[in-house]
Amino acid sequence: MAWNNDLGKRGEDIAAEFLKQKGYKILERNWKSSHLELDIIALKDDTIAFVEVKTRTSDVYFRPEQAVNYKKQSNLAKAANHYYNYHHLQYDTRFDIISILFLDDDKYEIEHIEEAFTPMRTRGGFRRYGG
């Protein structure tokens, strides 16, 4: 496995544990539909959170959460729609980002950005807007 894949997996493990400590139930990790993927799907208080995890070792050029651009948000909304329809969900939903910045091997900063962006629900599913 490549170094950046190891870093990403480590970040997702940290994020999942962080969410559990905040009272979330982890429903899925790395859920795939075709070429689309959702890092973490978690449930808390009758709301499904589709969580994108971004892990970096430096913020020289930009913060980890800034990597979730419009195209990524659109793909996350499409994947969430597939998940939502496949499981016939009746929960409220939101899209979060967990940003992890490693300061060294054992120290990191973590930020949970709830409702990081909001896709609009349409008859055909979610459509990304605003954010």
Buried (B, 14 or more C-beta within 10 A) or exposed (E): EEEEEEBBBBBBEBBBEBBEEEEBEBBBBEBEBEEBEBBBBBBEEEEBBBBBBBBBBEEEEEEBBEBBEEEBBBBBBBBBBBBBEEEEBEEEBBBBBBBBBBEEEEEBEBEBBEEBBBBEEEEEBBEBEEE
